[in-house]
C-alpha cells in the first residue's frame, strides 16, 4: 500500500472570495469578482498593486477582519478569519499614535492585551522593538515632538510588539518625503528578515512594490481580479540595497508592472467612454 503524505495548509488562503457593497439606491457594487483564490506563504512579503480604487485595500482589510467577504472564506493558518484579532497587526498611512503617551509607552501599548508576558517583560519587549527601529534615544519624547517618519516607525514597532502572525500595511509610507520613505523601506526589509514576519503591503507606488516584494499581485480595475502574479524574488536578491533599483532586472520588473496597470486604466477609460456614448 503506498505511503500517504499530508500537505500542510497554506499560511493565508483566499477560498473563492467575493466582495460587494450596497451602493446608492440599494444597488450592489461589486468589488471583487470573479471569486478570488490565492495563497500566501509564511514569511512571504506580498505587495498588492492596481489601478486607483480597484479594491486592493479591501482585500487586505478582509485579511485583517475589518471587512467580511460576501462569499467564500479567508483562512489564517487553517482557521477562518472572523474579525480583528492580535494575530493580525495593521499599519496605516496616517500616524496612529497616542499623543498623550511618550514614545516608549506608545510601543508598550501594543502589548496591552498580551496575557502571556509580565509587566516587566512588556517593558523589555517594547524597548527591544524600539531599539530595532532605531528610536531608543527618543524613548522619553512625546510623539508630537518627533517627525512623521519617526512616528511611523513607532507605529511599526508597536504593531510588532504585539507579535502578530501577519503584518498588514496600507500605504504606510505614502505621506512621507522621498528620502524618509527610502530609509523606511530599507528598514522594513531588515525588520522582516529579522522577525520572519509575513507581510501584506498595499501601495500605488510601483517602484516601492518592486523594491519590497517577494511577490507582487497586480489587480484589475474594479471589480478586482488578479491580472498577474509577478515573482520578484526570482529576479532580485533577497538582501536588497537601494542600488538594486539601478539594475536591469529591477527596471524590467518595474516596467512590466507599470505596463499592466497603465493598460488596465486605459481599457477601463475606453469602456467608460463607450458606455457613456
NORQUIQUI-V591880 format. One record per residue. PHI is phi in whole degrees, -180 to 180 (999 if undefined). D_LAST is the distance of its C-alpha to the last C-alpha in Angstrom with 1 decimal. Layout:
# NORQUIQUI-V591880
PHI_D_LAST ; PHI_D_LAST
This chain:
# NORQUIQUI-V591880
999_66.5 ; -67_63.8 ; -71_63.2 ; -104_60.0 ; -116_58.1 ; -105_56.1 ; -102_53.0 ; -67_52.3 ; -68_49.1 ; -58_46.4 ; -64_46.8 ; -126_43.3 ; -137_41.3 ; -97_37.8 ; -111_38.1 ; 52_34.8 ; -86_33.4 ; -125_30.2 ; -148_29.1 ; -141_26.7 ; -117_26.8 ; -88_26.4 ; -97_23.6 ; -56_22.9 ; 61_23.6 ; 76_25.4 ; -78_22.4 ; -77_23.5 ; -108_21.9 ; -78_22.9 ; -105_24.4 ; -127_26.4 ; -171_25.4 ; -70_26.7 ; -55_30.3 ; -96_31.8 ; -121_35.3 ; -159_36.9 ; -125_40.5 ; -131_42.0 ; -82_45.6 ; -62_48.3 ; 83_48.6 ; -85_45.2 ; -105_43.0 ; -113_39.4 ; -115_36.5 ; -98_32.9 ; -132_30.1 ; 162_26.3 ; -58_23.2 ; -56_23.6 ; 77_23.3 ; -77_23.4 ; 115_26.4 ; -64_29.3 ; -67_31.3 ; -62_30.9 ; -60_32.4 ; -64_35.3 ; -64_35.8 ; -68_36.2 ; -62_39.0 ; -77_40.6 ; 82_40.5 ; -85_38.4 ; -130_35.5 ; -113_36.1 ; -58_34.2 ; -70_32.5 ; -147_34.1 ; 85_36.4 ; -139_39.0 ; -117_39.8 ; -118_43.4 ; -118_45.7 ; 52_48.8 ; 83_48.3 ; -108_48.0 ; -61_44.8 ; -80_43.3 ; -118_43.5 ; 169_43.3 ; -64_44.4 ; -161_47.8 ; -66_50.0 ; -68_49.1 ; -117_45.7 ; -97_45.9 ; -123_42.9 ; -127_42.4 ; -108_39.5 ; -66_38.2 ; -73_40.0 ; -78_43.8 ; -87_45.0 ; -123_48.7 ; -110_51.2 ; -64_52.4 ; -84_55.6 ; -112_56.7 ; -75_58.0 ; -56_56.4 ; -61_58.8 ; -67_58.4 ; -62_54.6 ; -68_55.0 ; -62_57.7 ; -60_55.4 ; -64_53.5 ; -99_56.7 ; -54_57.0 ; -100_56.3 ; -85_58.1 ; -95_61.3 ; -93_62.5 ; -134_63.8 ; -78_66.4 ; -61_65.9 ; -64_67.7 ; -67_65.5 ; -62_62.4 ; -67_63.6 ; -62_64.5 ; -65_61.1 ; -60_59.3 ; -65_61.4 ; -60_60.6 ; -74_56.8 ; -65_57.2 ; -67_59.3 ; -62_56.8 ; -96_54.1 ; 75_56.7 ; -119_57.0 ; -56_60.6 ; -62_61.7 ; -108_59.3 ; -56_60.3 ; -99_61.9 ; -83_59.2 ; -74_56.9 ; -66_53.3 ; -78_52.2 ; -106_54.6 ; -120_52.9 ; -73_49.8 ; -61_46.3 ; -62_46.9 ; -66_50.2 ; -63_48.8 ; -69_46.3 ; -66_49.3 ; -61_51.0 ; -62_48.1 ; -66_48.2 ; -61_52.0 ; -63_51.9 ; -67_49.4 ; -64_51.6 ; -62_54.7 ; -74_53.4 ; 58_53.5 ; -73_50.2 ; -75_49.5 ; -138_46.0 ; -105_44.7 ; -110_41.0 ; -127_39.7 ; -109_36.4 ; 48_35.8 ; -67_39.5 ; -111_39.8 ; -64_36.5 ; -95_38.2 ; -98_41.1 ; -70_41.8 ; -61_41.6 ; -69_45.4 ; -64_45.8 ; -61_42.9 ; -60_44.5 ; -62_47.8 ; -72_46.5 ; -60_44.5 ; -62_47.8 ; -67_49.8 ; -62_47.4 ; -61_48.0 ; -65_51.7 ; -64_51.6 ; -63_49.7 ; -67_52.3 ; -68_55.1 ; -96_53.9 ; 54_52.3 ; -90_49.4 ; -80_46.2 ; -127_43.3 ; -113_39.6 ; -127_37.9 ; -106_34.4 ; -153_33.2 ; -101_30.2 ; -93_32.7 ; -66_32.9 ; -58_36.2 ; -62_37.7 ; -60_36.5 ; -68_38.1 ; -65_41.3 ; -91_41.8 ; -79_40.7 ; -81_42.5 ; -147_39.2 ; -110_35.6 ; -101_33.0 ; -98_29.5 ; -95_26.9 ; -77_23.2 ; -63_20.5 ; -64_20.7 ; -72_21.7 ; -75_24.3 ; -141_26.2 ; -78_28.6 ; -77_27.2 ; -164_30.8 ; -106_34.2 ; -106_35.9 ; -88_39.7 ; -69_40.7 ; -64_44.4 ; -75_44.7 ; -110_44.0 ; -117_45.5 ; -68_48.9 ; -65_49.4 ; -90_51.2 ; -119_48.8 ; -112_49.5 ; -61_47.2 ; -65_48.2 ; -62_46.3 ; -69_43.0 ; -91_44.5 ; -85_45.0 ; -59_42.9 ; -63_42.3 ; -63_40.8 ; -63_38.5 ; -66_37.4 ; -64_36.5 ; -61_34.7 ; -63_32.6 ; -61_31.9 ; -70_30.7 ; -59_28.7 ; -62_26.9 ; -61_26.0 ; -69_24.5 ; -62_22.8 ; -64_21.2 ; -67_20.1 ; -65_18.5 ; -66_16.6 ; -62_15.5 ; -66_14.4 ; -61_12.5 ; -64_10.7 ; -66_10.0 ; -67_8.7 ; -65_6.3 ; -64_5.2 ; -69_5.5 ; -85_3.8 ; -74_0.0
